[in-house]
């Protein structure tokens, strides 16, 4: 859509006002009296006047025409030179996050939080240039010290994650690192005299099990405070006087006023520090490790030098102690307002008072978990433990990011940043993340699954997050699918994956949550206050949702009515791919037509569009001033739910399954061939795709998750023989069934567990994924309640699949301490990113048997 102003979007329907004001007639002016008799001279004079008047009129008209054409051209030229390209033009409407429900007390209550999911422990505010704090420590592996700070798989921690977190003011985390056990417990407090956002504290506990005699007796942890705006921070009186004077650092900010950071402990320890002046907070662990190395080489001491740069914007404190020990760190704001009570507030956030408050918050968390996810107390203690860890780390992994997305824009423009890219407008994003070490940033299609759990826990947090995503919509209705905002987020992503393509979408999974909320409104599931807020949310977001829907409906539509296909496959096609990936679908390497064309029909996208249309119809029905919209969305939903039309376009009667359609051949393979490089490099042997027969337009015969999308969206009637075919595909061990969950691609597929390139192992070509299993379970649960000949069969499969999924997740968590991105289809072992408490947290809803009731 980039640069194509001719394409109609939802915004083209908004026209500027064309109303003009005509001059008022002078009703008091009287017409002059005409003489009854006119002489010839008079007539001659009148004739001449008319000729002159005509000449003057024509001349004036030509002059004005030239003038207006010149002015119009100049303005158009000016606008073209200065107008932002459409792709980086924000949606022209009020922001969702500016709603009253997200302001005031609600906004302040969420100001501070553990919003730095990419580090093992970090706190920041929801503001672009925040004061940030974090924790580091020296871990020991193979007799060597390693700095721990940023979550990464290479650290080989036995386990870590928030096993309890309420998303607002409490969290408890356990980290186990080769004999070293750390706990971080977070608490927020708002009292009279606090600055904006209140105060907070963290209690750090350290225990150390010496695995051999060569390991040192002392442990080193590092706590730092940094100002992203590079404002200077002030060091406390003297870190050597820390027992008498607990003040570590202080400063002043426009948002919270004067602030102080205090350290208190009853244990013996040493404190050293270093002050740094640098904008590079994201690589702080490298800087500190370099300073420590220099200290060891020069002085033989593993301790910070107790020096500071002028106007330091980062202060790092090293705490060295014998284990076990505990340290309480309190951050108090507004110290300029009521300085007499600062010590009292610090005392309330440290020591036994802090421990007591943390215990109370833990009880609150446990009670809320039970009320929402285990009201009948059916879950055993181990399931409850895993469930709390899944919820806790999902909520504790919510982050706040600020920056500009990098967008592909090959057209000439003065707004281009570098190469063929252009920067989106500066934006903030409050969002959950799939995985703290691997994917600590926002992913559009993941977020809908995250919110299925979060809305049940805290509706306002969920709507706040969705609102932030919807505020990223541009004037055309497009949302960048991956949000890499700010230096810390960019530091985790290779350069080649940073740029987003504005022609590519991502499954609109946010409609999963919005459908739940609108159904809840219809069924009076919410309190009066909740219903009012949800209705206001829909009222404000409706225009953005319309634009988003229209973007899909226009840019991703296929050649035939009611057909859609994921754009972007042709752009990514190379001679090295066995099957060109469809990254925009979220299913990455799931096999599609071997030769991408605009003749493709993607079954999953068609079904996502049904969800979106149906949801938009439901929302417009609920909104008083949107009644006129419901008919169009209803008609679209009915068209996409038309069972006969669906079967005509996607059902293979011979195979008895639903498929994509496109230009396809099964006879492709990767074969090692000599590939010519550039002139400076010799040819090399690489795996290259080889096509052994001409492709033809046909169904793409790969049974897998995509084949079940009509079943997932309940399009198949409960009395249809096709439902039995779908149930057979699910329950057959030769296709999708395993003892650990449903595999993503059938064993009968020619692409089953095949590498896509030399460097790309199979991803969605066999392994078990929790998000799709949850959707399939939800539909099995639905059909097990529907009258029809296959009701009992659906119920039996549902029970077995649910038991298999839960028991396998439980087994892996017990063995490894983690929830995983995916699970092996042969042995059930966890695979990929971990901890992955994004959509794998849906196991909690599976345990609770909490599915959509729409």
Helices and strands as residue ranges (DSSP letters): G 10-13, H 40-82, G 86-88, G 96-98, G 100-102, H 104-109, E 112-113, E 122-125, E 131-141, E 144-148, G 153-155, E 159-165, E 170-177, E 180-189, E 199-208, E 218-227, E 234-235, G 239-241, E 247-253, E 257-264, E 270-276, G 281-283, H 284-299, E 307-308, E 314-322, E 325-333, G 339-341, H 342-348, H 351-373, H 381-396, E 399-403, E 406-408, E 416-418, E 421-423, E 427-431, E 442-443, H 444-457, H 459-470, E 482-483, H 487-490, G 495-497, H 510-522, H 528-555, H 569-572, G 583-585, H 603-622, G 624-629, H 630-640, H 643-650, E 651-652, E 657-658, E 660-664, E 668-675, E 684-691, E 696-700, G 705-708, H 709-712, H 721-731, H 770-783, H 791-816, E 820-823, E 830-834, G 839-842, H 843-848
